[in-house]
Amino acid sequence: MTNNDRPLSPHISIYRWPITMTTSILHRATGVAMSVGFVVLAVLLFSAASGADSYSIFVSYLNSPVGKLLLIGWSFAFFFHLANGIRHFIWDSGRGFEKRTASASAWFVLLLGVALTAVFWWIRS
């Protein structure tokens, strides 16, 4: 049974993700990333409680290039998740659901997350 005359569903090569879908997926991913970051924070606190030697070893891992990249990623996850959470809070009031407004606020949240991360690391250094 072949149906060659039926239209095919959109393929990933021609389908363009809307920014609102991207931010929805990114909101979930940043929530998971922050959960992993909290585990790392707990290990940091445990190493600090275990003594200066274990703390300095753990901090040396965080100061490595991979550690810095993870810290930057976790700070972006925090700022993006915070900004998008505020966006969802506004949505809870029934505002911002129009397609144009939702797309504009999605871009704003994404750029705000990047900007706040950059400012945070600029101030920190």
N, C-alpha and C positions, 0 to 999 in steps of 0.2 A: 504494500500500500504506500504509494508515494504521492505526495501533494506538492509537486514542483511549482504549482501556480499560487500557492499560499505565500504571503509575505513573511520574511524572516524577522525574528525579533531583533531589536537593535544590538549590534555587536559592540564590544568595548572600543573598537577602533573608530567607530562613528558616534558613539554616545558620549556626550559631554556631561560630566557630573555637575549638578548645580552647586554653588558655593554653600547653600544651606545644608545640603546633604554632607558635604565635606566637613563643615563645622560640627554637624551632629555626630559623625563618626569620630572626629578629633576630640570632641567632648568626652566621649566614652573612653577613648584611648588615653587621654590625659588623666582621667580618673583612675585607670588601671596603673598608669605610670606613677602617679602620686602614691598609690598603695605600696608599690615596690619601694618608692623613696622613703616612706615611713618605716619600712623594715630596715632600710639602710640607716635611717636616723636612730632607730632602736639599737642597732649594732654599734653605732657611734657612741651612744650614751653608755652602753654596756662596756665598751672598750675604755671609755673615760673613767668609769667606776672601777675598772680592773687595774688601773695604774697608769703611770706616765709612759711606760715602755709600750704597752699595747695601744694606748691612744696615739702615740707618735707614729707607730707602724700603720695604724688605720688612716691617719691623716696623710701619711705619705702616699697611700693608695689614692686618696681623694685628690691629691695634688698632681698626680700623673696626668698625662694628656687624656687618657680614657676617663679618668675620674672627673676631670674638668668638663669634658663633654657631657658626661652623665649629669653633673650638677647644673650645667646650663640647660640641658633638656628638662630636668625636674623643675627648674625655676620657670621655664616657658610653660610647662604643664600647669604649674600653679597659677601663673598670671592669666593664661588663656582660660583655664577652668573657672577662675574667679570672674573674669569678664563675661564669659558665656553664661555663667550662673546668674549674673545680674540681668543679662538679656532674657533668660528664661523667667526670671522674677517679673520683669516688665510684661512678658507674654502672659503671665498669670493674671494680670489685670485686664487682659483682653485686647491689648494694643500691640501693634507691630506685626500683624499677620499678613498684611498685604504683600504680594509677591515682591514688589519693588522695595518696600521698607524692610522686609525680611532679608533680602539680598544685601542691601546697604548695611544693615546692622551686622550681618555675618562678616562682611569685609572689614567693618570697623573693629569688631571683636578680634579678628585674626591679626590685623595690623596693630591693635592695641596690645595684644599679647606679645608680639615681637618687640614693640617699642618699650614696653615695661621691662622686658627681659634685658634688652640692651642698656637701658638706663640703670637697672639694678646692677649689672656687671660693670658698667662704667663707674658707678659710685663706689662699688666694692674694691676696684683696683686702685 
